[in-house]
Amino acid sequence: MEDIADQARQAVDALTAAAEQYRAIQKGLAELESYYSSPAWKEDFQASEEGRLPADLKCGVLAEDTVYDLLSERDELMRELEQLTAEENG
């Protein structure tokens, strides 16, 4: 039982830290999602494709799948958390 309690403590602490980290970035993530579906992203993507952006400018969000994959993974994680909650509540 002591091992179970130790493992549970570690898991709860890790999940709590992750939830706090996610809560802190939620507004920014919403902004990123909005940008990704806007004409601005398409314009920036085109500028990148045409080499009109500075070579040293970090622009990973302009890769076609980077933001899409992130948002898809977020949605899947939310479904998993809902399922865990449902299982806990029986």
C-alpha positions as CSV (number, residue, x, y, z in Angstrom):
1,M,0.0,0.0,0.0
2,E,2.9,2.3,0.7
3,D,4.2,1.9,-2.9
4,I,0.7,2.6,-4.2
5,A,0.5,5.8,-2.1
6,D,4.0,6.9,-3.2
7,Q,3.1,6.3,-6.9
8,A,-0.2,8.1,-6.5
9,R,1.5,11.1,-4.8
10,Q,3.9,11.4,-7.7
11,A,1.2,11.1,-10.3
12,V,-1.1,13.6,-8.6
13,D,1.8,16.0,-8.1
14,A,2.8,15.7,-11.8
15,L,-0.8,16.2,-13.0
16,T,-1.2,19.2,-10.7
17,A,1.9,20.8,-12.1
18,A,0.9,20.0,-15.6
19,A,-2.6,21.5,-15.0
20,E,-1.1,24.7,-13.6
21,Q,1.3,25.0,-16.6
22,Y,-1.6,24.4,-19.0
23,R,-3.8,26.9,-17.3
24,A,-1.0,29.5,-17.6
25,I,-0.8,29.0,-21.4
26,Q,-4.5,28.6,-22.2
27,K,-5.0,32.2,-23.3
28,G,-1.9,32.1,-25.5
29,L,-3.0,28.8,-26.9
30,A,-6.4,30.3,-27.8
31,E,-4.5,33.1,-29.6
32,L,-2.4,30.6,-31.5
33,E,-5.5,28.7,-32.5
34,S,-7.1,31.9,-33.7
35,Y,-4.0,32.9,-35.6
36,Y,-3.7,29.5,-37.2
37,S,-7.2,29.8,-38.7
38,S,-6.7,33.4,-39.8
39,P,-5.7,35.0,-43.1
40,A,-2.6,36.3,-41.2
41,W,-1.2,32.8,-40.9
42,K,-1.7,32.2,-44.6
43,E,0.1,35.4,-45.4
44,D,2.9,34.6,-43.1
45,F,3.1,31.1,-44.5
46,Q,3.3,32.5,-48.0
47,A,6.0,35.0,-47.0
48,S,8.0,32.1,-45.5
49,E,7.6,30.0,-48.6
50,E,8.8,32.9,-50.7
51,G,11.8,33.6,-48.5
52,R,10.6,37.0,-47.5
53,L,11.1,36.4,-43.8
54,P,14.5,36.9,-42.0
55,A,16.6,33.7,-42.1
56,D,17.1,33.7,-38.4
57,L,13.4,34.2,-37.6
58,K,12.0,31.2,-35.7
59,C,8.8,30.2,-37.5
60,G,8.0,26.7,-36.6
61,V,4.3,27.6,-36.4
62,L,4.4,28.1,-40.1
63,A,5.1,24.5,-40.8
64,E,1.8,23.1,-42.1
65,D,1.3,20.5,-39.4
66,T,2.9,22.0,-36.3
67,V,-0.1,23.9,-34.9
68,Y,-2.6,21.4,-36.3
69,D,-0.9,18.5,-34.6
70,L,-0.6,20.4,-31.3
71,L,-4.3,21.3,-31.3
72,S,-5.2,17.7,-32.2
73,E,-3.1,16.4,-29.4
74,R,-4.7,18.9,-27.0
75,D,-8.1,17.8,-28.0
76,E,-7.2,14.1,-27.5
77,L,-5.8,14.8,-24.1
78,M,-9.0,16.6,-23.1
79,R,-11.0,13.6,-24.2
80,E,-8.7,11.3,-22.1
81,L,-9.1,13.5,-19.1
82,E,-12.9,13.5,-19.4
83,Q,-12.7,9.7,-19.7
84,L,-10.6,9.5,-16.5
85,T,-13.0,11.7,-14.7
86,A,-15.9,9.5,-15.8
87,E,-14.1,6.4,-14.7
88,E,-13.3,8.0,-11.3
89,N,-16.9,8.9,-10.8
90,G,-18.0,5.4,-11.8
